[in-house]
Amino acid sequence: MKYSFSLTIVGLFLVIGIFVQPSLAGDETTQESRKTYQQLEIFANILSLLQKNYVEEIDTSDVLDGAIKGLLYNLDPHSSYLAPDDFTEFQEDTSGSFSGIGIEITTRNGNLTVISPIADTPAAKAGIIANDVIFKINGKPTKNMSPHEAVKLLRGPVGSSLTISIKRKNSDELKDYTLTRQNIPLRSVKSEFLSPGIVYSRISTFQANTAGDFKNRLEELYSQQSISGLILDLRNNPGGLLNQAVAIADIFLNKGKIVYTRGRRPDQNTTYRAHNNSKNNNYPLVVLINEGSASASEIVAGALQAHKRAVIVGTQSFGKGSVQTVIPLPNGAGLRMTTARYYTPDNRSIQAQGITPDVEIASFSSQQESQEKEASAKRVTEADLDNHLKSTTAAKQQKQNNTKLQERLAADSQLHSGYNIVKSLTLFSQYQKQ
């Protein structure tokens, strides 16, 4: 035990030596380095006292890991130390799949908060929404728990269950949700025709192959029929890889900035620009966002909005405008560190602000949805009248398709508005060409 402690102290003093020597250039820097030295000396003394006098023998490695985690947790909710197992899980998050309940989380004011549920996962199906606060996981309080600690508790074998206790915004009720873990595949793109020429494309998260999958699916749809308008759904998209967000925005932009970052060091300042793709992607575009749209999804929405390339529909987005750099460490662990803020092409910082939609549309509550369906059921058309003239087979098929579309739009107010906007823009564009 004494031997491992002496190595720790030597390591600390070596680090101090690195900091102190270059600081001779300025008195202010020298004073700051001395202060850092004194604080680290206090830390070393406390560690020594714990090793010698704590009621039970301590594991020095665990204590130091905890100290590193505390150091980063005190900076911002997104900087963290990833132990080797955590680092492996983090890499899985951007390629492959994992077993869990399907939510993206962060911390706000010490509270474990849902950024968004992933579509078609146990969390989404149970009705968990953005900004829900998780107070307990299997009875364990989450106050001041880091997101990565929480992820360890939330993940587990497929088929196993867990209970999370949630408090919703503007409610004092603590509600328990018992969920069964399942394999969460990271298929992030789903695209289809809503009606002739109008494509609906949902991106649930930005993973390693998102942009490639999105392009391939658009080409498949275009081979079936011409695309006259597109709805890009980024609701409850918690973000992901920056380069994939840039690549998605680049599909619809031919010039100008997409996003730029600014940090403390010159090498952290990067500008990402659009390329002339010479593709036939000039059709009207609507982007759907909500309070669960964060980070990379805000980059896409912000870029397309700034260039007036798309109409943004929905509610205010989450407001995560910082860039994290992941640095592998020699022991197989990783350091996830906030290194810069990102800005939209029109120089807006999204951090703690979010993207304000061009057309604000709140999502239906379940009660409103039920009322809309009930009202729709009461509507009378020609087809409901006795002895009405029969339609042709083609007309019947068209009515069935329209009915399915109307039911889907009636259940989703934001999609309904987005569809009406892109349909109107498409018709107007066609009229202009005539």
For each residue, the residues with C-beta under 8 A, 3 or more apart:
1: 4 5 51 57 60
2: 5 6
3: 6 7
4: 1 7 8 60
5: 1 2 8 9 47 48 51 60
6: 2 3 9 10
7: 3 4 10 11
8: 4 5 11 12 44 47 60 64
9: 5 6 12 13 44 48
10: 6 7 13 14
11: 7 8 14 15
12: 8 9 15 16 40 43 44
13: 9 10 16 17
14: 10 11 17 18
15: 11 12 18 19 40
16: 12 13 19 20 33 36 37 40
17: 13 14 20 21
18: 14 15 21 22
19: 15 16 22 23 33 36 37
20: 16 17 23 30 33 34 37
21: 17 18 24
22: 18 19 25
23: 19 20 26 29 30 32 33
24: 21 30
25: 22 29
26: 23 29 30
27: 30 31
28: 31 32
29: 23 25 26 32 33
30: 20 23 24 26 27 33 34
31: 27 28 34 35
32: 23 28 29 35 36
33: 16 19 20 23 29 30 36 37
34: 20 30 31 37 38
35: 31 32 38 39
36: 16 19 32 33 39 40
37: 16 19 20 33 34 40 41
38: 34 35 41 42
39: 35 36 42 43
40: 12 15 16 36 37 43 44
41: 37 38 44 45
42: 38 39 45 46
43: 12 39 40 46 47 67
44: 8 9 12 40 41 47 48
45: 41 42 48 49
46: 42 43 49 50
47: 5 8 43 44 50 51 60 63 64
48: 5 9 44 45 51 52
49: 45 46 52 53 54
50: 46 47 53 54 58 63
51: 1 5 47 48 54 58 60
52: 48 49
53: 49 50
54: 49 50 51 57 58
55:
56:
57: 1 54
58: 50 51 54 62 63
59: 62 63
60: 1 4 5 8 47 51 63 64
61: 64 65
62: 58 59 65 66
63: 47 50 58 59 60 66 67
64: 8 47 60 61 67 68
65: 61 62 68 69 81 83
66: 62 63 69 70
67: 43 63 64 70 71
68: 64 65 71 72 81
69: 65 66 72 73 80 81 146
70: 66 67 73 74
71: 67 68 74 75
72: 68 69 75 79 80 81 335 337
73: 69 70 79 80 144 146
74: 70 71
75: 71 72 79 338
76: 79 322 338
77: 106 107 108 147
78: 106 320 322 324 336 338
79: 72 73 75 76 324 336 337 338
80: 69 72 73 146 147 148 336
81: 65 68 69 72 333 334 335 336
82: 86 87 90 148 326 333 334 335 336
83: 65 86 87 333
84: 87 88 331 332 333
85: 88 89
86: 82 83 89 90 148 151 152 333 334
87: 82 83 84 90 91 328 332 333 334
88: 84 85 91 92
89: 85 86 92 93 98 151 155
90: 82 86 87 93 94 148 326 334 336
91: 87 88 94 95
92: 88 89 95 96 97 98
93: 89 90 98 186
94: 90 91 186 207 208 240 241
95: 91 92 186 207 208
96: 92 186
97: 92 183 184 185 186
98: 89 92 93 155 183 184 186
99: 155 156 157 158 181 182 183 184
100: 103 151 154 155 156 181 182 184
101: 121 122 123 154 162 164 179 181 182
102: 117 118 120 121 122 123 124 182 184
103: 100 114 115 116 117 118 121 123 128 154
104: 114 115 116 117 118 205 238 239 294
105: 112 113 114 115 134 147 150 151 154
106: 77 78 112 113 115 147 320
107: 77 110 111 112 113 144 145 146 147
108: 77 111 113 133
109:
110: 107 143 144
111: 107 108 133 134 135 142 143
112: 105 106 107 133 134 135 142 145 147 150
113: 105 106 107 108 131 132 133 134
114: 103 104 105 117 123 128 129 130 131 132 133 134 292
115: 103 104 105 106 130 238 239 292 294 318 320
116: 103 104 129 130 235 236 237 238 292 293 294 318
117: 102 103 104 114 121 123 124 128 129 130 236 292
118: 102 103 104 121 123 124 184 204 205 236 238
119: 124 202 204 236
120: 102 124 125
121: 101 102 103 117 118 124 125 182 184
122: 101 102 125 126 179 180 181 182
123: 101 102 103 114 117 118 126 128 179
124: 102 117 118 119 120 121 127 128 236
125: 120 121 122
126: 122 123 177 179
127: 124
128: 103 114 117 123 124 132 166 177
129: 114 116 117 132 168 292
130: 114 115 116 117 236 290 291 292 318
131: 113 114 168 169 291
132: 113 114 128 129 166 167 168 169
133: 108 111 112 113 114 166 167 168 169
134: 105 111 112 113 114 137 142 150 164 165 166
135: 111 112 141 142 143 165 166 167 174
136: 139 140 141 142 163 164 165
137: 134 140 142 150 153 154 162 163 164 165
138: 153 162 163 164
139: 136 163
140: 136 137 153
141: 135 136 145
142: 111 112 134 135 136 137 145 150
143: 110 111 135
144: 73 107 110
145: 107 112 141 142 149 150
146: 69 73 80 107 149 150
147: 77 80 105 106 107 112 150 151
148: 80 82 86 90 151 152
149: 145 146 152 153
150: 105 112 134 137 142 145 146 147 153 154
151: 86 89 100 105 147 148 154 155
152: 86 148 149 155
153: 137 138 140 149 150 162
154: 100 101 103 105 137 150 151 162 164
155: 89 98 99 100 151 152 181
156: 99 100 160 162 181
157: 99 160 181
158: 99 181 182 183
159: 180 181 182
160: 156 157 180 181
161: 178 179 180 181
162: 101 137 138 153 154 156 178 179 181
163: 136 137 138 139 176 177 178 179
164: 101 134 136 137 138 154 176 177 179
165: 134 135 136 137 174 175 176 177
166: 128 132 133 134 135 174 175 176 177
167: 132 133 135 171 172 173 174 175
168: 129 131 132 133 171 173 175
169: 131 132 133
170:
171: 167 168
172: 167
173: 167 168
174: 135 165 166 167
175: 165 166 167 168
176: 163 164 165 166
177: 126 128 163 164 165 166
178: 161 162 163
179: 101 122 123 126 161 162 163 164
180: 122 159 160 161
181: 99 100 101 122 155 156 157 158 159 160 161 162
182: 99 100 101 102 121 122 158 159
183: 97 98 99 158
184: 97 98 99 100 102 118 121
185: 97
186: 93 94 95 96 97 98 205 207
187: 190 213
188: 203 204 205 206 207 209 210 213 240
189: 201 202 203 204 210 213 214 217
190: 187 201 202 204
191: 199 200 201 202 214 217 218 221
192: 199 200 201 221
193: 196 197 198 199 200 221 224 225
194: 198 199 200 231 405 408 419
195: 198 401 405 423
196: 193 225
197: 193 225 226 227 228 229 426
198: 193 194 195 228 229 230 231 419 422 423 426
199: 191 192 193 194 218 221 227 229 230 231
200: 191 192 193 194 230 231 233 415
201: 189 190 191 192 214 217 218 230 231 232 233
202: 119 189 190 191 233
203: 188 189 206 210 214 232 233 234 237 248 297
204: 118 119 188 189 190 236 237
205: 104 118 186 188 210 237 238 239 240
206: 188 203 210 237 239 240 241 242 244 245 248 296 297
207: 94 95 186 188 210 240 241 244
208: 94 95 241 244
209: 188 212 213
210: 188 189 203 205 206 207 213 214 240 241 244 247 248
211: 214 215 244 247 248 251
212: 209 215 216
213: 187 188 189 209 210 216 217
214: 189 191 201 203 210 211 217 218 248 251
215: 211 212 218 219 251
216: 212 213 219 220
217: 189 191 201 213 214 220 221
218: 191 199 201 214 215 221 222 227 251 281
219: 215 216 222 223
220: 216 217 223 224
221: 191 192 193 199 217 218 224 225 227
222: 218 219 225 226 227 280
223: 219 220
224: 193 220 221
225: 193 196 197 221 222
226: 197 222
227: 197 199 218 221 222 230 283
228: 197 198 283 284 426 429 430
229: 197 198 199 283 284 285 286 422 423 425 426
230: 198 199 200 201 227 283 284 285 286 422
231: 194 198 199 200 201 285 286 287 288 415 418 419 422
232: 201 203 285 286 287 288 300 310
233: 200 201 202 203 287 288 415
234: 203 237 287 288 289 293 297 300 301
235: 116 288 289 290 292 293 314 414
236: 116 117 118 119 124 130 204 290 292 293
237: 116 203 204 205 206 234 292 293 294 296 297
238: 104 115 116 118 205 292 294 295 297 318
239: 104 115 205 206 245 294 295 296 297 298 320
240: 94 188 205 206 207 210 244 245 295 296
241: 94 206 207 208 210 244 245 296
242: 206 245 246 259 296 299 323 342
243: 246 247
244: 206 207 208 210 211 240 241 247 248 296
245: 206 239 240 241 242 248 249 259 296 297 299 300
246: 242 243 249 250 258 259 272 299
247: 210 211 243 244 250 251
248: 203 206 210 211 214 244 245 251 300
249: 245 246 252 253 258 259 274 299 300 303 304
250: 246 247 253 258 274 275 277
251: 211 214 215 218 247 248 277 279 281
252: 249 281 285 304 309 310
253: 249 250 256 258 274 303 304 307 309
254: 274 275 276 277 278
255: 273 274 276
256: 253 273 274 307 345
257: 260 271 272 273 274 303 345
258: 246 249 250 253 272 273 274 299 303 345
259: 242 245 246 249 271 272 299 302 303 342 343 344 345
260: 257 269 270 271 272 342 343 345
261: 268 269 270 271 323 340 341 342 343
262: 268 269 340 341 342 343
263: 268 269 323 339 340 341
264: 268
265: 268 269
266: 269
267:
268: 261 262 263 264 265 323 339 340
269: 260 261 262 263 265 266 340
270: 260 261 340
271: 257 259 260 261
272: 246 257 258 259 260
273: 255 256 257 258
274: 249 250 253 254 255 256 257 258
275: 250 254
276: 254 255
277: 250 251 254 281
278: 254
279: 251
280: 222
281: 218 251 252 277
282:
283: 227 228 229 230 426 429
284: 228 229 230 311 422 425 426 429
285: 229 230 231 232 252 304 309 310 311 422
286: 229 230 231 232 310 311 312 313 418 419 421 422 425
287: 231 232 233 234 300 301 304 305 310 311 312 313
288: 231 232 233 234 235 313 314 414 415 418
289: 234 235 293 297 298 301 312 313 314 315 317 355 357
290: 130 235 236 293 314 315 317 363 414
291: 130 131 315 316 317 318 354
292: 114 115 116 117 129 130 235 236 237 238 318
293: 116 234 235 236 237 289 290 297 298 301 314 317 318 355
294: 104 115 116 237 238 239 297 298 317 318 319 320
295: 238 239 240 298 299 318 320 321
296: 206 237 239 240 241 242 244 245 299 300
297: 203 206 234 237 238 239 245 289 293 294 300 301 317
298: 239 289 293 294 295 301 302 317 318 319 320 321 350 354 355
299: 242 245 246 249 258 259 295 296 302 303 342 344
300: 232 234 245 248 249 287 296 297 303 304
301: 234 287 289 293 297 298 304 305 310 312 317 355
302: 259 298 299 305 306 344 345 348 350 355
303: 249 253 257 258 259 299 300 306 307 309 344 345
304: 249 252 253 285 287 300 301 307 309 310 312
305: 287 301 302 308 309 310 312 344 355 358
306: 302 303 344 345 346 348
307: 253 256 303 304 345
308: 305
309: 252 253 285 303 304 305
310: 232 252 285 286 287 301 304 305
311: 284 285 286 287 358 359 421 422 425
312: 286 287 289 301 304 305 355 357 358 359
313: 286 287 288 289 357 358 359 361 414 417 418 421
314: 235 288 289 290 293 357 360 361 363 414
315: 289 290 291 357 360 361 362 363 414
316: 291 319 354 355 356 357 360
317: 289 290 291 293 294 297 298 301 350 354 355
318: 115 116 130 238 291 292 293 294 295 298 354
319: 294 298 316 350 351 352 353 354
320: 78 106 115 239 294 295 298 350 351
321: 295 298 341 342 343 349 350 351 352 353
322: 76 78 338 340 341 342 351
323: 242 261 263 268 338 339 340 341 342
324: 78 79 336 337 338 339
325: 336 337 339
326: 82 90 334 335 336 337
327: 334 335 337
328: 87 332 333 334
329: 332 333 334 335
330:
331: 84
332: 84 87 328 329
333: 81 82 83 84 86 87 328 329
334: 81 82 86 87 90 326 327 328 329
335: 72 81 82 326 327 329
336: 78 79 80 81 82 90 324 325 326
337: 72 79 324 325 326 327
338: 75 76 78 79 322 323 324
339: 263 268 323 324 325
340: 261 262 263 268 269 270 322 323
341: 261 262 263 321 322 323 349 351
342: 242 259 260 261 262 299 321 322 323 349 350
343: 259 260 261 262 321 347 348 349 350
344: 259 299 302 303 305 306 347 348 350
345: 256 257 258 259 260 302 303 306 307
346: 306
347: 343 344
348: 302 306 343 344 353
349: 321 341 342 343 353
350: 298 302 317 319 320 321 342 343 344 353 354 355
351: 319 320 321 322 341
352: 319 321
353: 319 321 348 349 350
354: 291 298 316 317 318 319 350
355: 289 293 298 301 302 305 312 316 317 350
356: 316 360
357: 289 312 313 314 315 316 360 361
358: 305 311 312 313
359: 311 312 313 417 421
360: 314 315 316 356 357
361: 313 314 315 357 413 414 417
362: 315 413
363: 290 314 315 412 413 414
364: 368 369 372 411 412 413
365: 368 369
366: 369 370
367: 370 371
368: 364 365 371 372 413
369: 364 365 366 372 373 410 411
370: 366 367 373 374
371: 367 368 374 375
372: 364 368 369 375 376 410 411
373: 369 370 376 377 407 410 411
374: 370 371 377 378
375: 371 372 378 379
376: 372 373 379 406 407 410
377: 373 374
378: 374 375
379: 375 376
380: 384 385
381: 384
382: 385 388
383: 388 391 399
384: 380 381 388
385: 380 382 388
386:
387:
388: 382 383 384 385
389:
390:
391: 383 395 396 399
392: 395 396
393: 396 397
394: 397 398
395: 391 392 398 399
396: 391 392 393 399 400
397: 393 394 400 401
398: 394 395 401 402
399: 383 391 395 396 402 403
400: 396 397 403 404
401: 195 397 398 404 405
402: 398 399 405 406
403: 399 400 406 407
404: 400 401 407 408
405: 194 195 401 402 408 409
406: 376 402 403 409 410
407: 373 376 403 404 410 411
408: 194 404 405 411 412 415
409: 405 406 412 415 416 419
410: 369 372 373 376 406 407 416
411: 364 369 372 373 407 408
412: 363 364 408 409 415 416
413: 361 362 363 364 368 416 417
414: 235 288 290 313 314 315 361 363 417 418
415: 200 231 233 288 408 409 412 418 419
416: 409 410 412 413 419 420
417: 313 359 361 413 414 420 421
418: 231 286 288 313 414 415 421 422
419: 194 198 231 286 409 415 416 422 423
420: 416 417 423 424
421: 286 311 313 359 417 418 424 425
422: 198 229 230 231 284 285 286 311 418 419 425 426
423: 195 198 229 419 420 426 427
424: 420 421 427 428
425: 229 284 286 311 421 422 428 429
426: 197 198 228 229 283 284 422 423 429 430
427: 423 424 430 431
428: 424 425 431 432
429: 228 283 284 425 426 432 433
430: 228 426 427 433 434
431: 427 428 434
432: 428 429
433: 429 430
434: 430 431
